[in-house]
């Protein structure tokens, strides 16, 4: 599996799947890497990228929103989290 750590926006032209994750919560990254690994094992060309590396402004905006929203409404966040699993 190809996991790219640099900030390059150039992606493989023959890529079948790009999984994007955030490093807010380990589950996002683990799920993205597992999907890409499964796709690669099936013969597809797949990569995983961190949103913060692909688009730092969007990533930092998402992080700020996430921390603000969960801090203001922890019960709503908790209920939504547990009901979605």
C-alpha positions as CSV (number, residue, x, y, z in Angstrom):
1,X,0.0,0.0,0.0
2,X,1.2,3.5,-0.8
3,X,0.8,6.0,2.0
4,X,2.2,9.3,1.0
5,X,3.6,11.5,3.8
6,X,4.7,14.5,1.7
7,X,2.5,17.5,0.9
8,X,2.5,17.0,-2.8
9,X,-0.9,17.3,-4.5
10,X,0.2,15.2,-7.4
11,X,-1.7,11.9,-7.4
12,X,-1.2,8.8,-9.5
13,X,-3.0,9.2,-12.8
14,X,-4.0,5.5,-12.9
15,X,-5.3,5.5,-9.3
16,X,-8.6,3.6,-8.8
17,X,-9.3,4.8,-5.2
18,X,-8.2,7.7,-3.0
19,X,-9.1,7.4,0.7
20,X,-8.9,10.7,2.6
21,X,-8.7,10.8,6.4
22,X,-8.1,13.3,9.2
23,X,-5.9,12.7,12.1
24,X,-8.7,13.8,14.5
25,X,-9.5,10.4,16.1
26,X,-7.5,7.3,15.1
27,X,-10.4,5.5,13.7
28,X,-10.6,7.7,10.6
29,X,-7.0,7.0,9.6
30,X,-7.3,3.3,10.4
31,X,-10.5,2.9,8.3
32,X,-9.0,4.8,5.3
33,X,-5.8,2.7,5.4
34,X,-7.8,-0.5,5.7
35,X,-9.9,0.4,2.7
36,X,-6.8,1.3,0.6
37,X,-5.0,-1.9,1.7
38,X,-8.0,-4.1,0.8
39,X,-8.3,-2.3,-2.6
40,X,-4.6,-2.9,-3.3
41,X,-4.9,-6.5,-2.3
42,X,-7.7,-6.8,-4.8
43,X,-5.5,-5.5,-7.6
44,X,-6.6,-1.9,-7.6
45,X,-4.3,1.1,-7.3
46,X,-5.2,2.9,-4.1
47,X,-3.6,5.6,-1.9
48,X,-4.5,7.2,1.4
49,X,-3.9,10.8,2.2
50,X,-4.4,13.0,5.2
51,X,-6.7,15.9,4.5
52,X,-4.4,18.2,6.4
53,X,-1.6,17.4,3.9
54,X,-3.8,17.7,0.8
55,X,-5.6,20.9,1.9
56,X,-4.1,22.5,5.0
57,X,-6.6,25.3,5.2
58,X,-9.6,23.0,4.9
59,X,-8.0,20.6,7.4
60,X,-7.3,23.3,10.0
61,X,-10.8,24.7,9.5
62,X,-12.3,21.3,10.0
63,X,-10.3,20.8,13.2
64,X,-11.3,24.1,14.6
65,X,-15.0,23.4,13.8
66,X,-14.8,19.9,15.2
67,X,-13.2,21.0,18.5
68,X,-15.6,23.9,18.9
69,X,-18.7,21.9,18.1
70,X,-17.9,19.0,20.4
71,X,-17.0,21.4,23.2
72,X,-20.3,23.3,22.9
73,X,-22.5,20.3,22.5
74,X,-20.8,17.3,24.0
75,X,-24.1,15.4,24.7
76,X,-25.3,15.8,21.1
77,X,-21.9,14.7,19.8
78,X,-21.8,11.7,22.0
79,X,-25.4,10.6,21.1
80,X,-24.7,11.0,17.4
81,X,-21.4,9.2,17.7
82,X,-22.9,6.2,19.5
83,X,-26.0,6.0,17.3
84,X,-23.9,6.0,14.1
85,X,-21.9,3.0,15.2
